[in-house]
Amino acid sequence: MADGDEELPRDAKIVKSLLKSMGVEDYEPRVIHQFMELWYRYVVDVLTDAQVYSEHAGKTAIDCDDVKLAIQSKVNFSFSQPPPREVLLELARSRNKIPLPRSIAGPGIPLPPEQDTLISPNYQLSIPRKQPVEEMEEDEETGDPNPSQEQKPEASQRTPQRVSFPLKRAK
């Protein structure tokens, strides 16, 4: 045995040999202690249940039948059995009577409508309209640092031109 195996309790050696027999070579040392705790807890639960069954039957000691009954009740409580094959076949038949909906999409991968995709135009560019060059030259020639009141409403009436660009789909 490996170094330190002499110091291990008998139950720990059994768990270690079980791991080795299942092909588990690399594990942390605490795994052995966790398996032992699980093992002890299971044995205590089974023996407690066996004692209850023995007392219910009016016996003074636990016998093999009590332990078997306790193990069987643990198995029935812990694991559920799948339904019988006949039940599953009947469920499959009733479900398969309803036909699948017809596919309206053509061959290939079905895509959502174009309005719901991210490739549809979803942005706008704001391009301010420029003053004609002639008006700008007139303003510069007058040299008036304070533009007249007439020109201010024109500037505020300028509205930006909005343009959206749809992306072309590659074919």
C-alpha positions as CSV (number, residue, x, y, z in Angstrom):
1,M,0.0,0.0,0.0
2,A,1.0,3.6,-0.4
3,D,2.6,5.7,2.3
4,G,0.2,6.7,5.1
5,D,-2.2,3.8,4.3
6,E,-1.2,2.1,7.6
7,E,-2.6,5.0,9.5
8,L,-5.9,5.1,7.7
9,P,-8.9,3.4,9.4
10,R,-10.3,0.2,7.9
11,D,-13.3,2.0,6.4
12,A,-11.1,4.6,4.7
13,K,-9.0,1.8,3.2
14,I,-12.2,0.2,1.9
15,V,-13.3,3.5,0.3
16,K,-9.8,4.0,-1.2
17,S,-9.8,0.4,-2.7
18,L,-13.3,1.0,-4.1
19,L,-12.1,4.2,-5.8
20,K,-9.1,2.3,-7.2
21,S,-11.3,-0.5,-8.5
22,M,-13.5,2.0,-10.4
23,G,-10.3,3.4,-12.1
24,V,-10.2,6.6,-10.1
25,E,-6.5,7.3,-9.5
26,D,-6.4,11.1,-8.9
27,Y,-8.5,12.6,-6.1
28,E,-8.2,14.9,-3.2
29,P,-7.7,13.2,0.2
30,R,-10.9,14.8,1.6
31,V,-12.9,12.8,-1.0
32,I,-12.4,9.6,1.2
33,H,-13.7,11.4,4.2
34,Q,-16.8,12.7,2.3
35,F,-17.6,9.2,1.0
36,M,-17.2,7.9,4.6
37,E,-19.6,10.5,5.9
38,L,-22.1,9.7,3.2
39,W,-21.7,5.9,3.9
40,Y,-22.1,6.4,7.7
41,R,-25.2,8.6,7.3
42,Y,-26.8,6.1,4.9
43,V,-26.1,3.1,7.3
44,V,-27.5,5.1,10.3
45,D,-30.7,6.0,8.4
46,V,-31.2,2.4,7.2
47,L,-30.6,0.9,10.6
48,T,-32.9,3.5,12.3
49,D,-35.7,2.6,9.9
50,A,-35.0,-1.1,10.4
51,Q,-35.3,-0.6,14.2
52,V,-38.7,1.2,13.7
53,Y,-39.9,-1.7,11.5
54,S,-38.7,-4.2,14.1
55,E,-40.5,-2.4,16.9
56,H,-43.6,-2.1,14.9
57,A,-43.6,-5.9,14.3
58,G,-43.2,-6.4,18.1
59,K,-39.6,-7.9,17.8
60,T,-36.9,-7.3,20.4
61,A,-34.1,-7.3,17.9
62,I,-33.5,-6.2,14.3
63,D,-33.3,-9.1,11.8
64,C,-32.4,-9.3,8.1
65,D,-35.9,-8.8,6.9
66,D,-36.2,-5.5,8.7
67,V,-32.9,-4.3,7.1
68,K,-34.1,-5.4,3.7
69,L,-37.4,-3.6,4.1
70,A,-35.6,-0.4,5.3
71,I,-33.2,-0.5,2.2
72,Q,-36.1,-1.1,-0.1
73,S,-38.0,1.9,1.4
74,K,-34.9,4.0,0.9
75,V,-34.6,3.0,-2.7
76,N,-38.3,3.6,-3.4
77,F,-38.1,7.0,-1.7
78,S,-34.8,8.1,-3.3
79,F,-35.3,6.9,-6.8
80,S,-38.4,7.1,-9.0
81,Q,-39.0,4.4,-11.6
82,P,-39.8,5.4,-15.1
83,P,-43.4,4.7,-16.3
84,P,-43.9,1.3,-18.0
85,R,-43.1,1.1,-21.8
86,E,-46.8,0.7,-22.6
87,V,-47.7,3.9,-20.9
88,L,-45.0,5.8,-22.8
89,L,-46.1,4.3,-26.1
90,E,-49.7,5.4,-25.5
91,L,-48.6,8.9,-24.6
92,A,-46.4,9.0,-27.8
93,R,-49.3,7.8,-30.0
94,S,-51.7,10.4,-28.6
95,R,-49.2,13.2,-28.9
96,N,-48.2,12.2,-32.5
97,K,-51.8,12.3,-33.6
98,I,-51.5,16.1,-33.7
99,P,-49.7,17.0,-36.9
100,L,-46.8,19.5,-36.8
101,P,-47.6,22.9,-38.3
102,R,-46.6,23.3,-42.0
103,S,-43.4,25.2,-42.6
104,I,-44.1,28.4,-44.5
105,A,-40.4,29.2,-44.9
106,G,-38.5,28.0,-48.0
107,P,-35.4,26.0,-47.9
108,G,-32.5,27.2,-45.7
109,I,-32.5,28.9,-42.4
110,P,-35.7,30.7,-41.6
111,L,-35.1,34.4,-40.7
112,P,-37.4,36.9,-38.9
113,P,-39.1,39.6,-40.9
114,E,-36.9,42.3,-42.2
115,Q,-38.5,45.0,-39.9
116,D,-37.4,42.9,-36.9
117,T,-33.8,42.5,-37.8
118,L,-30.9,44.6,-36.9
119,I,-29.9,45.2,-40.5
120,S,-32.9,47.4,-41.3
121,P,-32.3,51.2,-41.3
122,N,-32.3,52.2,-37.7
123,Y,-30.4,55.5,-37.8
124,Q,-30.7,59.0,-39.2
125,L,-28.0,61.5,-40.1
126,S,-28.7,65.1,-39.3
127,I,-27.1,67.3,-42.0
128,P,-27.6,71.0,-41.4
129,R,-28.3,73.1,-44.5
130,K,-25.6,75.6,-45.3
131,Q,-26.4,79.2,-46.2
132,P,-25.8,79.9,-49.9
133,V,-22.3,81.3,-50.5
134,E,-23.7,84.6,-51.8
135,E,-25.5,85.4,-48.5
136,M,-22.4,84.6,-46.5
137,E,-20.3,87.0,-48.7
138,E,-22.8,89.8,-48.3
139,D,-22.6,89.4,-44.5
140,E,-18.8,89.7,-44.6
141,E,-18.9,92.8,-46.8
142,T,-21.2,94.7,-44.6
143,G,-18.8,94.2,-41.7
144,D,-21.6,94.5,-39.3
145,P,-20.5,92.6,-36.1
146,N,-24.1,92.5,-34.9
147,P,-26.4,91.0,-37.6
148,S,-29.7,92.6,-38.1
149,Q,-32.9,91.3,-36.5
150,E,-34.1,90.1,-39.9
151,Q,-31.3,87.6,-40.3
152,K,-31.8,85.9,-36.9
153,P,-35.2,84.5,-37.7
154,E,-33.7,83.1,-40.9
155,A,-31.0,81.2,-39.0
156,S,-33.5,79.8,-36.5
157,Q,-35.8,78.7,-39.3
158,R,-33.1,76.5,-40.7
159,T,-34.0,72.9,-40.2
160,P,-31.6,70.1,-40.5
161,Q,-32.1,67.7,-43.3
162,R,-32.6,64.1,-42.2
163,V,-31.3,61.3,-44.3
164,S,-31.5,57.6,-43.6
165,F,-29.5,55.0,-45.4
166,P,-30.9,51.5,-45.8
167,L,-28.2,48.8,-45.9
168,K,-28.2,46.7,-49.0
169,R,-28.5,43.0,-48.5
170,A,-25.8,40.9,-50.2
171,K,-27.3,38.4,-52.7
